[in-house]
Amino acid sequence: MDRSAATVPWQQGELSLRVVPMIARILVTGFEPFGGAPRNPSGDAARALDGRVLRKGVSRGGESCEGASREGASREGASGKLAAVITGHVLPVRWDVAAEALLAQVRAVEPEVVLCLGMAQGTFRVERFADDARLGREDNAGALPVPERAVASTRLPSRLPVARIEAALREEGVPVEESEDAGGFLCNEVFFALMTACAAGALPGVRQAGFLHVPSDRFVPEPIAQEAVEAAVMRSLQVVLEEIGEATLAPR
């Protein structure tokens, strides 16, 4: 994807630097179905949002970013309007490869923002912490984590504006809960791997990263429409884009 670049015109012997806002990249991941479920709303959302354009100040729905629309996003970046293009990816529900699959996508996409999605019971949950707990639950290959770890020994904070996202979702009437426990399954596994890599400086281009649980339609009496799930994810990303701001995006 083309990005606008800073230009350095020489004028009358003086260096004049004009910084042009960039087209940000956002990586959104979800999971494939597991546990016999026919679908996973997190993976469905990641797949549906792939290629969408998100603009600063546009909070609802975003736009398709296919063909000419993608070129339009580049023009907006060049004209001084902050925009972001979403790459969606579905992760496998497997202990042995899920975390590395996520990190491989981060390295390939080189995003400024990484939002991992998973499904949970009842409501949206913007996870505050990732930890190294690994409960003895079989993955889609029938495998258990090695090693298992019932009690976490390390805890790392999210790099998302959690409180702002929660407030924005509540303003939209979205059911959202505070959460400090991402569970001990693959959601927490990839979240912890992401936060560990960020803390170690292994992903220097990532400005914001974290995890959002979306409601599973298996556990609620009145399932939330998939379109509403996608809209809530887009609203969350809008808050993140506002948090980053134009000044923090740098040319590559």
Long-range contacts (C-beta under 8 A, 24 or more apart in sequence): 1-25, 1-70, 1-74, 1-85, 2-74, 3-74, 3-77, 3-251, 3-252, 4-74, 4-77, 4-78, 4-251, 5-251, 6-251, 19-251, 20-77, 20-78, 20-80, 21-77, 21-80, 21-81, 21-82, 21-246, 21-249, 22-77, 22-82, 22-249, 22-250, 22-251, 22-252, 23-73, 23-74, 23-76, 23-77, 23-83, 23-84, 23-85, 24-82, 24-83, 24-84, 24-85, 24-111, 24-112, 24-113, 24-241, 24-244, 24-249, 25-84, 25-85, 25-87, 25-109, 25-110, 25-111, 25-112, 25-113, 26-54, 26-84, 26-85, 26-86, 26-87, 26-111, 26-112, 26-113, 26-114, 26-115, 26-237, 26-240, 26-241, 27-86, 27-87, 27-89, 27-105, 27-106, 27-109, 27-111, 27-113, 27-114, 27-115, 28-86, 28-87, 28-88, 28-89, 28-115, 28-116, 28-117, 28-233, 28-237, 29-88, 29-89, 29-90, 29-91, 29-102, 29-105, 29-114, 29-115, 29-116, 29-117, 29-190, 30-88, 30-89, 30-90, 30-91, 30-116, 30-117, 30-118, 31-90, 31-91, 31-92, 31-93, 31-98, 31-117, 31-118, 31-119, 31-186, 31-187, 32-90, 32-91, 32-92, 32-93, 32-140, 33-93, 34-93, 34-139, 34-140, 34-186, 37-216, 37-218, 40-119, 41-119, 41-214, 41-215, 41-216, 41-217, 41-226, 41-229, 42-117, 42-118, 42-119, 42-213, 42-214, 43-90, 43-91, 43-117, 44-226, 44-229, 45-88, 45-117, 45-214, 45-226, 45-229, 45-230, 45-233, 46-88, 46-89, 46-90, 46-117, 47-88, 47-90, 48-88, 48-226, 48-230, 49-86, 49-88, 49-230, 49-233, 49-234, 50-86, 50-87, 50-88, 50-89, 51-85, 51-86, 51-87, 51-88, 52-85, 52-86, 52-234, 53-83, 53-84, 53-85, 53-86, 54-83, 54-84, 54-85, 54-86, 54-234, 54-237, 54-238, 54-241, 55-81, 55-82, 55-83, 55-84, 56-81, 56-82, 56-83, 56-238, 56-241, 56-242, 56-246, 58-238, 59-234, 59-235, 59-238, 60-231, 60-234, 60-235, 61-231, 61-234, 62-86, 62-234, 82-241, 82-245, 82-246, 82-249, 84-112, 84-113, 84-237, 84-241, 86-237, 87-111, 91-186, 91-190, 92-140, 93-139, 93-140, 93-186, 94-139, 94-140, 94-141, 94-143, 94-186, 95-134, 95-139, 95-143, 95-144, 95-145, 95-146, 95-186, 95-189, 96-141, 96-143, 98-139, 98-186, 98-189, 98-190, 99-189, 99-190, 99-192, 99-193, 100-193, 102-190, 102-193, 102-194, 103-193, 103-194, 103-197, 103-203, 106-194, 106-197, 106-203, 106-206, 107-203, 110-205, 110-252, 111-205, 111-206, 112-205, 112-206, 112-207, 112-208, 112-244, 112-249, 113-206, 113-207, 113-208, 113-209, 113-237, 113-240, 113-241, 113-244, 114-194, 114-203, 114-206, 114-208, 114-209, 114-210, 115-160, 115-209, 115-210, 115-211, 115-212, 115-233, 115-236, 115-237, 115-240, 116-187, 116-190, 116-191, 116-194, 116-210, 116-211, 116-212, 117-211, 117-212, 117-213, 117-214, 117-233, 118-182, 118-186, 118-187, 118-211, 118-212, 118-213, 118-214, 119-213, 119-214, 119-215, 119-216, 120-183, 120-187, 120-213, 120-214, 120-215, 120-216, 121-215, 121-216, 121-219, 121-220, 122-175, 122-177, 122-215, 122-219, 122-220, 123-175, 123-176, 123-177, 123-215, 124-169, 124-174, 124-175, 124-176, 124-177, 124-212, 124-213, 124-214, 124-215, 124-232, 125-176, 125-177, 125-178, 125-179, 125-212, 125-213, 126-158, 126-160, 126-162, 126-165, 126-166, 126-169, 126-176, 126-178, 126-179, 126-210, 126-211, 126-212, 126-236, 127-158, 127-162, 127-179, 127-180, 127-181, 127-182, 127-191, 127-210, 127-211, 127-212, 127-213, 128-157, 128-158, 128-162, 128-178, 128-179, 128-180, 129-155, 129-156, 129-157, 129-158, 129-180, 129-181, 129-182, 130-155, 130-156, 130-158, 130-182, 130-188, 130-191, 130-192, 130-194, 130-195, 130-196, 130-211, 131-155, 131-156, 131-182, 131-188, 131-192, 132-192, 133-184, 133-188, 134-184, 134-188, 134-189, 135-183, 135-184, 135-185, 137-184, 137-185, 139-186, 145-189, 149-184, 150-184, 154-192, 156-192, 156-195, 156-196, 156-199, 157-195, 158-195, 158-209, 158-210, 158-211, 159-195, 159-198, 159-206, 159-207, 159-208, 159-209, 159-210, 160-208, 160-209, 160-210, 160-240, 161-208, 161-239, 161-240, 161-243, 162-210, 164-239, 164-243, 165-212, 165-236, 165-239, 165-240, 168-235, 168-236, 168-238, 168-239, 169-232, 169-235, 169-236, 172-231, 172-232, 172-235, 174-228, 174-232, 174-235, 175-215, 175-224, 179-213, 182-211, 182-213, 187-211, 187-213, 205-252, 207-244, 207-248, 208-240, 208-243, 208-244, 212-236
